């Protein structure tokens, strides 16, 4: 049988998230594990400037959007191993609801609670809400404008009368109920939203809007490409290339010669 070689970097990065894990796939599919681990846990990570916690947060968001429940549950354990708090993990999950839909998040809530209970984490966690029924609209619009600027007013003004309630829901629910919560900052929440949207696929108009939103809150082109790169092993090349195309449309590469342009 062929000897399988996992690089030192891959072993170290894997061990950081999954200490003392005995991989069943390493016994049943050793060649696949060699290929995947050396790429995803070595080559891909070497391209990143993200710290481990941020990288794992993006993967959690991506697996929710991708409906990868088994991988998500494993990554919740990895997130705790990496030092993410239960509050942060739950906030990532709550943040996904307005983008993925509760029907797709329901099982993830139970899976998260199962892992927490296995780890002896007492539930419910401390509440993180900062708005009331009377303030959620105002605070939601405030969060929207912090991300998208005065374009929010234009969106509301141009909305057909029979759709204005959707704009109200965006302000009160998506932003007022979720973006205003404690546990995660606005900059991180917007990056998580970007990770979810590119993982869903077919959301390029929304990805484009949130690329702009990320730029407005300080997540630059380099950071967005870094997130896309780190999610590549989890979402595949088609969604990755779609995400890169949208980034290039919003913020074109400056002084970067393409491989095609420099080839001879």
C-alpha positions as CSV (number, residue, x, y, z in Angstrom):
1,X,0.0,0.0,0.0
2,X,1.2,3.5,-0.9
3,X,2.6,5.5,2.0
4,X,0.5,8.5,2.8
5,X,2.4,11.7,3.5
6,X,0.6,14.6,5.3
7,X,2.8,17.7,5.6
8,X,3.9,19.1,9.0
9,X,1.9,22.3,8.4
10,X,-1.2,20.3,7.5
11,X,-0.8,18.1,10.6
12,X,-0.3,21.2,12.9
13,X,-3.2,23.2,11.5
14,X,-5.5,20.2,11.7
15,X,-4.4,19.4,15.2
16,X,-5.1,23.0,16.3
17,X,-8.8,22.5,15.4
18,X,-9.2,18.8,16.0
19,X,-6.7,17.7,18.7
20,X,-6.2,13.9,19.0
21,X,-8.8,13.2,16.3
22,X,-8.6,9.7,14.8
23,X,-9.8,10.1,11.3
24,X,-12.0,7.3,9.9
25,X,-11.4,8.6,6.4
26,X,-7.7,8.3,6.8
27,X,-8.2,4.6,7.1
28,X,-10.9,4.2,4.4
29,X,-9.8,6.9,2.0
30,X,-6.2,7.6,2.7
31,X,-5.3,9.0,-0.8
32,X,-8.2,11.5,-0.5
33,X,-7.1,12.6,2.9
34,X,-3.6,13.2,1.7
35,X,-4.8,15.3,-1.2
36,X,-7.3,17.3,0.7
37,X,-5.5,17.8,4.0
38,X,-2.2,18.9,2.3
39,X,-4.2,21.4,0.2
40,X,-6.9,22.7,2.6
41,X,-4.9,22.6,5.8
42,X,-1.5,23.6,4.3
43,X,-1.5,25.3,0.9
44,X,-4.8,27.2,1.4
45,X,-4.0,28.4,4.9
46,X,-0.6,29.5,3.8
47,X,-2.4,32.0,1.5
48,X,-4.2,33.6,4.4
49,X,-3.7,36.6,6.7
50,X,-6.8,35.7,8.7
51,X,-6.3,34.6,12.3
52,X,-7.6,31.1,13.2
53,X,-10.7,32.4,15.0
54,X,-11.8,34.5,12.1
55,X,-11.2,31.8,9.6
56,X,-13.2,29.3,11.6
57,X,-16.0,31.9,12.0
58,X,-16.2,32.2,8.2
59,X,-16.3,28.4,7.8
60,X,-19.1,28.1,10.3
61,X,-21.1,30.7,8.4
62,X,-20.4,29.0,5.1
63,X,-21.4,25.5,6.3
64,X,-24.7,26.9,7.5
65,X,-25.4,28.5,4.1
66,X,-24.3,25.3,2.3
67,X,-26.6,23.2,4.5
68,X,-23.6,21.0,5.5
69,X,-24.9,20.0,8.9
70,X,-22.4,17.2,9.6
71,X,-19.4,19.4,8.8
72,X,-21.0,22.3,10.7
73,X,-21.3,20.2,13.9
74,X,-17.7,19.1,13.6
75,X,-16.7,22.8,13.1
76,X,-18.6,23.9,16.2
77,X,-16.3,21.7,18.2
78,X,-13.3,23.0,16.3
79,X,-14.5,26.6,17.0
80,X,-14.6,25.9,20.7
81,X,-11.1,24.3,20.5
82,X,-9.9,27.4,18.7
83,X,-11.2,29.7,21.5
84,X,-14.4,31.0,20.1
85,X,-16.9,31.7,22.8
86,X,-20.4,30.0,22.8
87,X,-21.9,33.5,22.4
88,X,-19.9,34.2,19.2
89,X,-20.9,30.8,17.8
90,X,-24.6,31.4,18.6
91,X,-24.4,34.9,17.1
92,X,-23.0,33.5,13.8
93,X,-26.0,31.2,13.7
94,X,-28.5,33.9,14.5
95,X,-26.9,36.1,11.9
96,X,-27.6,33.5,9.3
97,X,-31.4,33.4,9.8
98,X,-32.3,36.5,7.7
99,X,-30.0,35.3,4.8
100,X,-30.5,31.5,4.8
101,X,-34.0,31.3,6.3
102,X,-35.1,29.7,9.5
103,X,-36.2,26.5,7.7
104,X,-32.6,25.8,6.9
105,X,-31.2,27.0,10.2
106,X,-33.6,25.0,12.5
107,X,-31.5,21.8,12.5
108,X,-28.3,23.8,13.0
109,X,-29.7,25.4,16.2
110,X,-30.4,21.9,17.7
111,X,-27.0,20.7,16.5
112,X,-25.3,23.6,18.2
113,X,-27.1,23.0,21.4
114,X,-26.2,19.4,21.3
115,X,-22.5,20.2,21.0
116,X,-22.7,22.8,23.8
117,X,-24.5,20.4,26.1
118,X,-21.8,17.7,25.4
119,X,-19.2,20.3,26.4
120,X,-21.1,21.2,29.6
121,X,-22.1,24.7,28.4
122,X,-25.2,25.9,30.2
123,X,-28.1,27.0,28.1
124,X,-29.6,29.5,27.4
125,X,-26.7,31.8,27.0
126,X,-26.8,35.4,28.2
127,X,-29.0,37.5,25.9
128,X,-27.4,39.8,23.4
129,X,-30.3,41.9,22.1
130,X,-29.9,45.7,22.3
131,X,-33.2,46.8,20.7
132,X,-36.8,46.9,21.7
133,X,-40.0,46.8,19.6
134,X,-40.0,50.6,19.8
135,X,-36.3,51.1,18.7
136,X,-35.7,48.3,16.3
137,X,-36.6,50.2,13.2
138,X,-34.6,53.3,14.1
139,X,-31.6,51.2,15.1
140,X,-31.9,49.0,12.1
141,X,-31.9,51.9,9.7
142,X,-28.9,53.3,11.6
143,X,-27.0,50.0,11.0
144,X,-28.0,49.9,7.4
145,X,-26.7,53.4,6.8
146,X,-23.5,52.6,8.7
147,X,-22.9,49.9,6.1
148,X,-24.5,51.2,2.9
149,X,-24.7,55.0,3.5
150,X,-27.5,57.2,2.2
151,X,-28.3,54.7,-0.6
152,X,-30.7,53.2,2.0
153,X,-33.0,56.3,1.7
154,X,-33.0,55.9,-2.1
155,X,-33.9,52.3,-1.8
156,X,-36.9,53.1,0.4
157,X,-38.0,56.0,-1.8
158,X,-37.9,53.8,-5.0
159,X,-39.6,50.8,-3.5
160,X,-43.1,50.1,-5.0
161,X,-45.9,50.7,-2.6
162,X,-46.8,47.0,-2.5
163,X,-43.2,46.2,-1.5
164,X,-42.4,48.8,1.1
165,X,-43.2,46.3,3.8
166,X,-40.1,44.3,2.7
167,X,-38.0,47.4,3.1
168,X,-39.5,47.8,6.6
169,X,-38.7,44.2,7.4
170,X,-35.1,44.7,6.2
171,X,-34.7,47.6,8.5
172,X,-36.5,46.2,11.6
173,X,-35.8,42.5,11.3
174,X,-32.6,41.9,9.3
175,X,-30.7,44.8,10.7
176,X,-32.7,46.0,13.7
177,X,-33.1,42.5,15.2
178,X,-29.7,41.0,14.2
179,X,-27.0,43.4,13.2
180,X,-27.5,45.4,16.4
181,X,-26.9,42.5,18.7
182,X,-23.9,42.3,21.0
183,X,-21.4,39.5,20.7
184,X,-20.1,40.4,17.3
185,X,-19.1,43.8,15.8
186,X,-20.7,45.3,12.7
187,X,-17.5,44.8,10.7
188,X,-17.5,41.1,11.5
189,X,-21.2,40.6,10.9
190,X,-20.9,42.2,7.5
191,X,-18.0,39.8,6.6
192,X,-20.0,36.9,7.9
193,X,-22.9,37.9,5.6
194,X,-20.5,38.0,2.7
195,X,-19.4,34.5,3.5
196,X,-23.0,33.2,3.7
197,X,-24.0,34.9,0.4
198,X,-21.2,33.5,-1.6
199,X,-21.8,30.1,-0.1
200,X,-25.5,30.1,-1.0
201,X,-24.8,30.7,-4.7
202,X,-27.1,32.5,-7.0
203,X,-27.0,35.6,-4.9
204,X,-24.6,37.6,-7.0
205,X,-26.7,40.9,-6.8
206,X,-26.7,40.6,-3.0
207,X,-23.0,39.7,-3.0
208,X,-22.3,42.8,-5.0
209,X,-24.1,45.0,-2.5
210,X,-22.4,43.4,0.5
211,X,-19.0,43.7,-1.2
212,X,-19.6,47.4,-1.2
213,X,-20.9,47.2,2.4
214,X,-17.8,45.4,3.5
215,X,-15.6,48.0,1.8
216,X,-17.5,50.7,3.6
217,X,-16.9,49.2,7.1
218,X,-13.2,48.5,6.5
219,X,-13.0,45.0,5.0
220,X,-10.9,45.7,1.9
221,X,-10.4,43.7,-1.3
222,X,-7.5,41.8,0.2
223,X,-9.6,40.6,3.1
224,X,-12.6,39.6,1.0
225,X,-10.4,37.6,-1.3
226,X,-8.8,36.0,1.7
227,X,-12.2,34.9,2.9
228,X,-13.1,33.5,-0.5
229,X,-9.8,31.6,-0.6
230,X,-10.4,30.1,2.8
231,X,-13.9,29.0,1.9
232,X,-12.8,27.4,-1.4
233,X,-12.4,23.9,0.1
234,X,-15.9,24.1,1.5
235,X,-17.8,25.7,-1.4
236,X,-16.0,24.6,-4.5
237,X,-14.6,26.5,-7.5
238,X,-17.8,27.7,-9.2
239,X,-19.0,29.7,-6.3
240,X,-15.5,30.8,-5.6
241,X,-15.0,32.1,-9.1
242,X,-18.4,33.8,-9.1
243,X,-17.5,35.6,-5.8
244,X,-14.1,36.7,-7.3
245,X,-15.9,38.1,-10.4
246,X,-18.2,40.2,-8.3
247,X,-15.3,41.5,-6.2
248,X,-13.5,42.5,-9.4
249,X,-16.6,44.3,-10.6
250,X,-16.9,46.4,-7.5
251,X,-13.3,47.0,-6.7
252,X,-11.1,46.2,-9.7
253,X,-7.5,45.0,-9.1
254,X,-5.1,47.8,-9.0
255,X,-1.7,47.3,-10.6
256,X,-2.1,43.5,-10.6
257,X,-1.2,41.9,-13.9
258,X,-3.4,38.9,-14.6
259,X,-1.9,35.6,-15.5
260,X,-3.6,35.7,-18.8
261,X,-2.3,39.2,-19.6
262,X,1.3,38.3,-18.8
263,X,1.4,34.9,-20.4
264,X,3.6,34.5,-23.5
